[in-house]
Amino acid sequence: MPHPYVLLSAAVSLDGCLDDTGPERLLLSGPEDFDRVDEVRASADAVLVGAGTLRADNPRLLVYSPARRAARVAAGRPEYPLKVAVSGSGDLDPAARFWHTGGAKVLYTTDRGAERAHALGVAADVVPLGPDLDWRRLLEHLHAVRGVRRLMVEGGGRIHTQLLTQGLADELQLVLAPLFVGDPDAPRLFGPGAYQAGRLRLVETRPVGDVVLTRYEPTAPGTGPLPVAADHHWLALACALAAECPPSTTAFSVGAVVVAADGTELARGHSREGTDPVVHAEEAALAKIDPMDPRLPAATVYSSLEPCARRASRPAPCARLILDAGVRRVVTAWREPDTFVAGADGSGVLAEGGATVVVLPEYEDRAKAPNGHLTGR
């Protein structure tokens, strides 16, 4: 099921600390960056923090700018983003400022944590997720039930670590402050864990007052049937490539990208690319890769439309080309309709060949957009 775009936001010292061990919160950012954070909050549908941050910082998590709040209301949105807390135990101070400022609040917890939160009188909608906290279920609930499309996560380090290691963070906004903490007991942003392979993509870097903001996106594909954040980024690119296809009344416009396990783009292609009027997107992309490239067996093919199972213009359909290349994971947005081939089932061909097929239907409209003249939309 779809879930929100997840943006992690944090500030750290030069030695990677979120705070020191003193009784007062260490202010890592300056006025300019606090204003930037306020702007990011105003753009979000919800702002999330963990129990550790609630206990340590007692935050309000408000949008402080009256102009930004007014702009939200003028756009038909609540004055404040939904405030989301996460606690496995449900043992939270009901007098904390988080519960008594701003707009709507929701607490995600375990079954036992929900009993504790209700007994304490926490002023929030309490949503139990079962015997354990389940991040995918939490995000799906936020999207489906609370209408959250953009989620800003403001800590703490344990939550940032969990979201990154589970491949659920779409973006990391990290501010580097020009100071050192130097205390080995100080909390740090990221803990140990099974992080995804590869390098993150640098999206932006800029000074904000005396701190530096860096924005990163993950690039490494998932490894099984559950999608990760990078799968969304690459499939969105494939859908964008479909818009570059020369128009046709006899074939779909499709985009494809082949990505190695470490997030390296191996090749991209689109239908009718170059001088070949019948080449398919996956075919065009795979043709640009050395068939002996050792990265292919662990690679993922992203295609805006399900790879074809049968075709008249070439001996081998794209599903077979993918299997012959050794690729065993495919992510697509749209199952092929019967417009040109009745009973097309490229996903079935791939599955029979041992490939994992992941369908992200939330991208279907993007995949269909360049094909509106064929689908009647």
Rosetta blueprint (number, residue, H / E / L):
1 M L
2 P L
3 H L
4 P L
5 Y E
6 V E
7 L E
8 L E
9 S E
10 A E
11 A E
12 V E
13 S L
14 L L
15 D L
16 G L
17 C E
18 L L
19 D L
20 D L
21 T L
22 G L
23 P L
24 E L
25 R L
26 L L
27 L L
28 L L
29 S L
30 G L
31 P H
32 E H
33 D H
34 F H
35 D H
36 R H
37 V H
38 D H
39 E H
40 V H
41 R H
42 A H
43 S H
44 A L
45 D L
46 A E
47 V E
48 L E
49 V E
50 G E
51 A H
52 G H
53 T H
54 L H
55 R H
56 A H
57 D H
58 N L
59 P L
60 R L
61 L L
62 L L
63 V L
64 Y L
65 S L
66 P H
67 A H
68 R H
69 R H
70 A H
71 A H
72 R H
73 V H
74 A H
75 A L
76 G L
77 R L
78 P L
79 E L
80 Y L
81 P L
82 L E
83 K E
84 V E
85 A E
86 V E
87 S L
88 G L
89 S L
90 G L
91 D L
92 L L
93 D L
94 P L
95 A L
96 A L
97 R H
98 F H
99 W H
100 H H
101 T L
102 G L
103 G L
104 A L
105 K E
106 V E
107 L E
108 Y E
109 T E
110 T L
111 D H
112 R H
113 G H
114 A H
115 E H
116 R H
117 A H
118 H H
119 A H
120 L H
121 G L
122 V L
123 A L
124 A L
125 D E
126 V E
127 V E
128 P E
129 L L
130 G L
131 P L
132 D L
133 L L
134 D L
135 W H
136 R H
137 R H
138 L H
139 L H
140 E H
141 H H
142 L H
143 H H
144 A H
145 V L
146 R L
147 G L
148 V L
149 R L
150 R E
151 L E
152 M E
153 V E
154 E L
155 G L
156 G L
157 G H
158 R H
159 I H
160 H H
161 T H
162 Q H
163 L H
164 L H
165 T H
166 Q L
167 G L
168 L L
169 A L
170 D L
171 E E
172 L E
173 Q E
174 L E
175 V E
176 L E
177 A L
178 P L
179 L L
180 F L
181 V L
182 G L
183 D L
184 P L
185 D L
186 A L
187 P L
188 R E
189 L L
190 F L
191 G L
192 P L
193 G L
194 A L
195 Y L
196 Q L
197 A L
198 G L
199 R L
200 L L
201 R E
202 L E
203 V E
204 E E
205 T E
206 R E
207 P E
208 V E
209 G L
210 D L
211 V E
212 V E
213 L E
214 T E
215 R E
216 Y E
217 E E
218 P L
219 T L
220 A L
221 P L
222 G L
223 T L
224 G L
225 P L
226 L L
227 P L
228 V L
229 A H
230 A H
231 D H
232 H H
233 H H
234 W H
235 L H
236 A H
237 L H
238 A H
239 C H
240 A H
241 L H
242 A H
243 A L
244 E L
245 C L
246 P L
247 P L
248 S L
249 T L
250 T L
251 A L
252 F L
253 S L
254 V L
255 G E
256 A E
257 V E
258 V E
259 V E
260 A L
261 A L
262 D L
263 G L
264 T L
265 E E
266 L E
267 A E
268 R E
269 G E
270 H E
271 S L
272 R L
273 E L
274 G L
275 T L
276 D L
277 P L
278 V L
279 V L
280 H L
281 A H
282 E H
283 E H
284 A H
285 A H
286 L H
287 A L
288 K L
289 I L
290 D L
291 P L
292 M L
293 D L
294 P L
295 R L
296 L H
297 P H
298 A H
299 A L
300 T E
301 V E
302 Y E
303 S E
304 S L
305 L L
306 E L
307 P L
308 C L
309 A L
310 R L
311 R L
312 A L
313 S L
314 R L
315 P L
316 A L
317 P L
318 C H
319 A H
320 R H
321 L H
322 I H
323 L H
324 D H
325 A L
326 G L
327 V L
328 R L
329 R E
330 V E
331 V E
332 T E
333 A L
334 W L
335 R L
336 E L
337 P L
338 D L
339 T L
340 F L
341 V L
342 A L
343 G L
344 A L
345 D L
346 G H
347 S H
348 G H
349 V H
350 L H
351 A H
352 E H
353 G L
354 G L
355 A L
356 T E
357 V E
358 V E
359 V E
360 L L
361 P H
362 E H
363 Y H
364 E H
365 D H
366 R H
367 A H
368 K H
369 A H
370 P H
371 N H
372 G H
373 H H
374 L H
375 T H
376 G L
377 R L
